[in-house]
Amino acid sequence: MNQSVTFNVNGIKCGGCETTINKALQVLGGVVSVQASSQEKTVSVQFDTSLTSAEAIRDAIVTAGYPVQDHG
């Protein structure tokens, strides 16, 4: 089953940051789509809950070097 989650990530400052986050998340199994926005300072992810979790996605964003404020 697919689910969507949006994280607030204030460290996204440019298109390069968006690309880094997209690449970091696309290697996770179960990620269907990623939309990182430097303008909105958010990362929205659609994922398959049987293959990954919001926590794993959050951890991948943090590992890529971008602190996550919260998600909803």
MDTraj code that builds the backbone (N, CA, C; nanometers):
import mdtraj as md
import numpy as np

residues = "MET ASN GLN SER VAL THR PHE ASN VAL ASN GLY ILE LYS CYS GLY GLY CYS GLU THR THR ILE ASN LYS ALA LEU GLN VAL LEU GLY GLY VAL VAL SER VAL GLN ALA SER SER GLN GLU LYS THR VAL SER VAL GLN PHE ASP THR SER LEU THR SER ALA GLU ALA ILE ARG ASP ALA ILE VAL THR ALA GLY TYR PRO VAL GLN ASP HIS GLY".split()
xyz = np.array([
    [0.0845, -0.1186, 0.0000],
    [0.0000, 0.0000, 0.0000],
    [0.0887, 0.1245, 0.0000],
    [0.0546, 0.2203, -0.0851],
    [0.1323, 0.3433, -0.0924],
    [0.0840, 0.4444, 0.0095],
    [0.1797, 0.5200, 0.0615],
    [0.1523, 0.6254, 0.1575],
    [0.2380, 0.7451, 0.1197],
    [0.1948, 0.8646, 0.1605],
    [0.2726, 0.9856, 0.1360],
    [0.3103, 1.0487, 0.2687],
    [0.4274, 1.1096, 0.2706],
    [0.4733, 1.1818, 0.3885],
    [0.5489, 1.3051, 0.3414],
    [0.5373, 1.4140, 0.4178],
    [0.6097, 1.5362, 0.3862],
    [0.6924, 1.5766, 0.5077],
    [0.8195, 1.6019, 0.4836],
    [0.9113, 1.6435, 0.5883],
    [0.9488, 1.7894, 0.5688],
    [0.9628, 1.8641, 0.6782],
    [1.0154, 1.9999, 0.6737],
    [1.1668, 1.9905, 0.6881],
    [1.2380, 2.0420, 0.5867],
    [1.3836, 2.0313, 0.5826],
    [1.4394, 2.1695, 0.5486],
    [1.4703, 2.2477, 0.6530],
    [1.5143, 2.3853, 0.6309],
    [1.6490, 2.3971, 0.5613],
    [1.7279, 2.2902, 0.5593],
    [1.8608, 2.2956, 0.4991],
    [1.8626, 2.2919, 0.3472],
    [1.7471, 2.2739, 0.2840],
    [1.7430, 2.2698, 0.1368],
    [1.7534, 2.4130, 0.0852],
    [1.8639, 2.4442, 0.0166],
    [1.8862, 2.5821, -0.0257],
    [1.8888, 2.6021, -0.1771],
    [1.9041, 2.4907, -0.2533],
    [1.9194, 2.5075, -0.3982],
    [1.8824, 2.3789, -0.4714],
    [1.8888, 2.3850, -0.6014],
    [1.8602, 2.2679, -0.6830],
    [1.9563, 2.1532, -0.6574],
    [2.0807, 2.1858, -0.6233],
    [2.1779, 2.0815, -0.5912],
    [2.1367, 2.0037, -0.4674],
    [2.0820, 2.0746, -0.3682],
    [2.0318, 2.0077, -0.2476],
    [1.9154, 1.9160, -0.2838],
    [1.8266, 1.9636, -0.3691],
    [1.7125, 1.8828, -0.4132],
    [1.7613, 1.7545, -0.4794],
    [1.8607, 1.7667, -0.5673],
    [1.9150, 1.6511, -0.6381],
    [1.9783, 1.5520, -0.5412],
    [2.0540, 1.6023, -0.4439],
    [2.1177, 1.5149, -0.3449],
    [2.0136, 1.4347, -0.2687],
    [1.9082, 1.5005, -0.2257],
    [1.8024, 1.4321, -0.1503],
    [1.7294, 1.3326, -0.2402],
    [1.6985, 1.3723, -0.3629],
    [1.6320, 1.2800, -0.4557],
    [1.7133, 1.1538, -0.4754],
    [1.8428, 1.1682, -0.4969],
    [1.9300, 1.0515, -0.5190],
    [1.9370, 0.9648, -0.3940],
    [1.9455, 1.0268, -0.2772],
    [1.9551, 0.9516, -0.1519],
    [1.8299, 0.8682, -0.1277],
    [1.7143, 0.9196, -0.1678],
    [1.5893, 0.8489, -0.1423],
    [1.5551, 0.7483, -0.2511],
    [1.5963, 0.7741, -0.3731],
    [1.5628, 0.6835, -0.4823],
    [1.6310, 0.5486, -0.4699],
    [1.7376, 0.5392, -0.3904],
    [1.8038, 0.4103, -0.3722],
    [1.7327, 0.3241, -0.2678],
    [1.6399, 0.3837, -0.1925],
    [1.5634, 0.3062, -0.0949],
    [1.4585, 0.2233, -0.1671],
    [1.4497, 0.0976, -0.1341],
    [1.3444, 0.0147, -0.1911],
    [1.2086, 0.0639, -0.1437],
    [1.1143, 0.0733, -0.2337],
    [0.9789, 0.1121, -0.1975],
    [0.9453, 0.2571, -0.2203],
    [1.0440, 0.3417, -0.2496],
    [1.0157, 0.4826, -0.2762],
    [0.9599, 0.4943, -0.4173],
    [0.8392, 0.5482, -0.4269],
    [0.7704, 0.5613, -0.5554],
    [0.8036, 0.6954, -0.6209],
    [0.8004, 0.8035, -0.5423],
    [0.8330, 0.9357, -0.5960],
    [0.8861, 1.0250, -0.4848],
    [0.9698, 1.1217, -0.5265],
    [1.0285, 1.2185, -0.4338],
    [1.0119, 1.3564, -0.4939],
    [0.9683, 1.4514, -0.4126],
    [0.9617, 1.5906, -0.4564],
    [1.0271, 1.6765, -0.3486],
    [1.1536, 1.7132, -0.3707],
    [1.2241, 1.8024, -0.2792],
    [1.2091, 1.9443, -0.3314],
    [1.1771, 2.0388, -0.2432],
    [1.1550, 2.1771, -0.2845],
    [1.2406, 2.2722, -0.2018],
    [1.3335, 2.3406, -0.2679],
    [1.4158, 2.4393, -0.1981],
    [1.3339, 2.5640, -0.1656],
    [1.2307, 2.5928, -0.2420],
    [1.1459, 2.7088, -0.2147],
    [1.0580, 2.6875, -0.0922],
    [1.0002, 2.5677, -0.0826],
    [0.9101, 2.5387, 0.0294],
    [0.9818, 2.4762, 0.1483],
    [1.1081, 2.4365, 0.1280],
    [1.1874, 2.3705, 0.2331],
    [1.1196, 2.2419, 0.2804],
    [1.0690, 2.1646, 0.1838],
    [1.0019, 2.0391, 0.2155],
    [1.0509, 1.9267, 0.1242],
    [1.0302, 1.8052, 0.1723],
    [1.0529, 1.6858, 0.0919],
    [0.9285, 1.5999, 0.1052],
    [0.8596, 1.5787, -0.0064],
    [0.7394, 1.4952, -0.0082],
    [0.7743, 1.3646, -0.0775],
    [0.7353, 1.2553, -0.0135],
    [0.7723, 1.1231, -0.0635],
    [0.6498, 1.0334, -0.0649],
    [0.6304, 0.9645, -0.1767],
    [0.5289, 0.8598, -0.1844],
    [0.6049, 0.7285, -0.1804],
    [0.5597, 0.6353, -0.0939],
    [0.6340, 0.5111, -0.0769],
    [0.5407, 0.3944, -0.0481],
    [0.5919, 0.2758, -0.0723],
    [0.5206, 0.1510, -0.0472],
    [0.5499, 0.1083, 0.0960],
    [0.4467, 0.1057, 0.1805],
    [0.4651, 0.0767, 0.3224],
    [0.5109, -0.0666, 0.3490],
    [0.4972, -0.1546, 0.2518],
    [0.5441, -0.2919, 0.2722],
    [0.6951, -0.3042, 0.2490],
    [0.7564, -0.2001, 0.1907],
    [0.8983, -0.2054, 0.1579],
    [0.9847, -0.1074, 0.2360],
    [0.9273, 0.0014, 0.2851],
    [1.0035, 0.0998, 0.3629],
    [0.9078, 0.1739, 0.4548],
    [0.9620, 0.2648, 0.5344],
    [0.8808, 0.3392, 0.6318],
    [0.9177, 0.4864, 0.6293],
    [0.8313, 0.5678, 0.6876],
    [0.8600, 0.7107, 0.6990],
    [0.9880, 0.7329, 0.7792],
    [1.0109, 0.6500, 0.8803],
    [1.1309, 0.6636, 0.9624],
    [1.2572, 0.6355, 0.8813],
    [1.2529, 0.5338, 0.7953],
    [1.3686, 0.5025, 0.7111],
    [1.3958, 0.6154, 0.6123],
    [1.2899, 0.6746, 0.5612],
    [1.3046, 0.7873, 0.4685],
    [1.3648, 0.9064, 0.5415],
    [1.3124, 0.9350, 0.6603],
    [1.3666, 1.0441, 0.7415],
    [1.5155, 1.0208, 0.7680],
    [1.5511, 0.8999, 0.8068],
    [1.6907, 0.8679, 0.8352],
    [1.7787, 0.8890, 0.7125],
    [1.7286, 0.8552, 0.5943],
    [1.8064, 0.8738, 0.4706],
    [1.8290, 1.0218, 0.4415],
    [1.7294, 1.1048, 0.4699],
    [1.7451, 1.2499, 0.4504],
    [1.8508, 1.3037, 0.5467],
    [1.8439, 1.2612, 0.6719],
    [1.9412, 1.3051, 0.7726],
    [2.0818, 1.2570, 0.7359],
    [2.0931, 1.1319, 0.6925],
    [2.2231, 1.0766, 0.6521],
    [2.2816, 1.1533, 0.5344],
    [2.1955, 1.2049, 0.4477],
    [2.2418, 1.2842, 0.3331],
    [2.2892, 1.4232, 0.3771],
    [2.2678, 1.4577, 0.5051],
    [2.3189, 1.5843, 0.5573],
    [2.2163, 1.6929, 0.5781],
    [2.0878, 1.6562, 0.5804],
    [1.9821, 1.7560, 0.5929],
    [1.8946, 1.7247, 0.7146],
    [1.9023, 1.8092, 0.8193],
    [1.8210, 1.7840, 0.9375],
    [1.6727, 1.7998, 0.9085],
    [1.5945, 1.7067, 0.9617],
    [1.4490, 1.7068, 0.9415],
    [1.3829, 1.7631, 1.0665],
    [1.2943, 1.8630, 1.0487],
    [1.2260, 1.9226, 1.1620],
    [1.1115, 1.8343, 1.2129],
    [1.0245, 1.7937, 1.1234],
    [0.9102, 1.7110, 1.1606],
    [0.8493, 1.6558, 1.0325],
    [0.7451, 1.5778, 1.0457],
    [0.6741, 1.5306, 0.9269],
    [0.5281, 1.5134, 0.9594],
    [0.4471, 1.5068, 0.8534],
    [0.3041, 1.4913, 0.8737],
    [0.2412, 1.4255, 0.7558],
])
top = md.Topology()
chain = top.add_chain()
for i, resn in enumerate(residues, 1):
    res = top.add_residue(resn, chain, resSeq=i)
    for name in ("N", "CA", "C"):
        top.add_atom(name, md.element.get_by_symbol(name[0]), res)
traj = md.Trajectory(xyz[None], top)
